Amino acid sequence: MKITFLGTGTSQGVPFIGCDCAVCTSADKRNDRLRTSVWVETAEASIVIDSGPDFRQQMLRAGVRKLDAIIFTHGHKDHTAGMDDVRAYNYHDGKAMEVYANTATQEVLRREFSYVFTDQHYPGIPQVNLHTIDGDHPFSINGLQIIPIKVMHYKLEVLGFRFGDFTYITDANYIEKEEMMKAKGSKAFVINALRHQDHPSHYTLSQAIDVAHAVGADKTYFTHISHQLGLHDEIEKTLPENMHLAYDGLTLEL
């Protein structure tokens, strides 16, 4: 299994528009962060988690020529806004894109992309097949089993996912013990770490470190990072052993 971090930034991305802080003006490309997304590749499947506003740019930058499915964590705009660009895959593959989401996220997709789901289709609109994720039951894509993990993003239920030895969670600030147990035994664990200051819907870095210790994965990578967290190389030096800041373009082989 190969995992590519397509984006590791928060909803506004890094650099943040109009900001001249040390992070936003850094020459270190690890401080440039598109909106959060990952690409999971196995022998069976090529899957992207979330299609945010940078989806097109991410697909081009990573060279994603084959895409079997998009899985959505939740319906916020920084995770869904790019779905229109599945049209390119419709064109090349001659078929609809398989899209997986829970019912709440499907409602958002139907509202935000109403033209995709109307009975009156015009040429060139995205073609998608919607599949419903039940957060309490595993599902599979091309034989690859995926375990949903329910987490809370303030008052909104968000889905994380486990693919074999890889677990990915973003946009969380609370995880029930029963759900956290689903991540136990992972070789690679990804969790959001927005900044140092408290936030109503995201883990801080210290809170994310506590979650990582509780999961006990071989390696942990922090994502959904704000410019307020600090410079990549400076924060990286402060992290516990086997914990790292993810960055755009980072790849893992499991």
N, C-alpha and C positions, 0 to 999 in steps of 0.2 A: 504494500500500500504506500502511495506517495501522497503527501499533503502539501499544498502550496498556499501560503497566506497571500491572498489577492489584495486584501486591505486590512489594516489594523488600527484604523482611526475611529474616533467618535463621530457623532452625527454631522458635525460641521467640518470634519476632516482636518488634517494638519499639512501645510500651514492653514491657520484660521484667517479668513478674509480680513484685511486691514490691520493685522497684528504684526508688530515688529519686535516681539520677544525673542529671546535667544533660541528657542526651539523653532519658531516659525521662520527665522532667518538663517538657520543652520545650513552649512554646506554638506553635512552628513546626511546622505539620502535615507538613512534609517529613521530620520526624524520627519520624513515626508510620508504621510499616511492617508491613503484613500479609505473610503468607508468600509466597514468590517465585512469580510467575506473570506471563505476558503474553498479550495478546489480539492476534492478527494478523488484519487485515481486508483483503481484496482484492475485486475485482469478482466473483471466482469463489468465494471461500470465507471463512468466519468460523471461526477456529481458536483454541483456548486451549491453551497449553502448561502442563500440570500442573494438578491440581485438589486443592490442599492443604486444610487445615482451614478456611480462610477462603473457600472457593470460593463458597458461597451469598452471603455478604456482598459479595464482589468482583463477582459477576454483577449483583447489585442496584445496587451503587454505580456501576458502569460502564454500566448499562443494556444489557446483552447480551441482546437479544431473540431473536436468531437465532444458533444455534451448530451448525455442521456437524460438528465433530469435536473431540476432546481428544487431544493427543499427550503422552505421558509421557516425561520424561527418565530417570527411574529410580523405584525402588519405595519410597523412604523416605517415612515417614508425612507429613512436611510437604509432600510433593508429590502424595500420593494420597488423603489422608483424606477429601476432600470429594466423592468420585465418586458417592456415594449421591444427591447433589442433582441429578444429571442427570435425575431423575424429572420435574422441572418441564418440561424440554424434551421428554421423552417424551410428556407430557400435551398440551402445546401443538402439537407437530408430528405427533403420532400415529405416531411411528416410533422405532426404537432409535437411541441415540447411537453414532456411529462412534468407536471408541477404538483408538488406535495405540500400540503398545509393543513393546519387544523381549521375547524369551522369558523372561528373568529377571524383568522387571517384570510380565509376565503371570502368572507364578507367584505373585507377591505379591498381585496383584489377586484372583486366584482364592482365595487363602488368607484375605485380609482381608475380602473381600466374598463369602464362600462362598455366601450365600443368593442371590446374583445368578446363579450358575452351576450351581445344582442342577437336577435334572430336575423336582423338585416346586416349581413356581412358585406363589406366592400373589399376590393382586392388589396392585398398587402398588409392587412392587419395581422397581429400575432395569432398563431394557432397554438392553443394549449389544451391539454387534457388534465383536468383537475382530479387529484386523488386526496381523500380525506385521511389525515393522520389522527389516530386516537392515541392520546398521550399515555394511555395505560397499556398499550400493546405494541410490540415490535412489528415492523413491516420490512419488506425487502424490495430492492430494485435490482433487476437483472441477477438475482441470486445473492446479492449482498445484503445481509441482515443489518438492520438499523434499529437501535433501541432509543426511543424518545425519553428525555429526562425533563420533567416539569420543574420550572423554576419561576420565581416571582420577580417581576420588574416593576417595583412599587406595587400597584394593584392589578397589573396585567400579567396573565400567565404566558410565559415564553417557553419555547421548546429548545432544549439542548439535544445533542445526539451522540450516541456511541456507535462507532464503526469498529468492531473488533477491539484492537488495543488502543484505539484513538477516541478520545472524548472531547467534544467541543461544546462550550457553553458561553454565550454572550448575553449582554443586557440582563444581568441578574443582580439582585441585592439580598436575596434570601433563597435558600434551598432546604427543603425538608430532609431530615436524616434518611428517610426511606428512599428519596430520589437520589441523594448523594451516594448512597450505597451502589447505585447503578454504575457509578464511575470508578468504583474500587477495582484495583487490579489493572488499570490502564497503564500502558507504557508512556503515552503522551497525553497530557491533560491541558486543555486550553480554557482559560477563564478571563472574564473582563476585569480590568483594573483601570478605572477612569482617571483618577488623580489622587492626591493625598488628602484633600479636604472631603468631609462627609458630603454625600449626595443622596437625594431621596430615592433614587431608582437604580443606582449602580454601586458596585463594590469599590471601595478605595483600594489602593495598593496593599495596605496592611491587612485589610479585610480579605482580599483575594489571596494573600499569602496564608492566612489562617485556613481558608477553604482548601488551598492546595495541600497544606500539611494534613488536613483531615482526610483528603482523598488518598494521599500517599502514592501518587504516580511516580514512575521512574524519573520523568522530566515534566515540568510545568512551563507553559508559555502564556504570558499575559497579553491580552489584546483589547480592542475598543478603547484606545488610549487617547487622552486629551493632551493638547499642548501644555496644559497646566501640570502635567506629571513631571516634566523636566526632560533634560537632554538624555538621549538613549544611552550613550556610553557612561554617563555619570550615574544614572539609575541602575544600570546593569551591574555596576561594581558593588552596589549595596544589597543585592538580592541573595537570598539563601542559596546554598549549594543545590544544583540541578533545577533552579528556577531562572527563567530568562524572559526578557521582553521580546515578544515577536516583532517582526518588521515586515513590510511589504516585500514579497519575493522570497522570503524564507521558505525552504523546503525541508520536509522531514521524510525519511524512509523508514517504514515499519515492516 
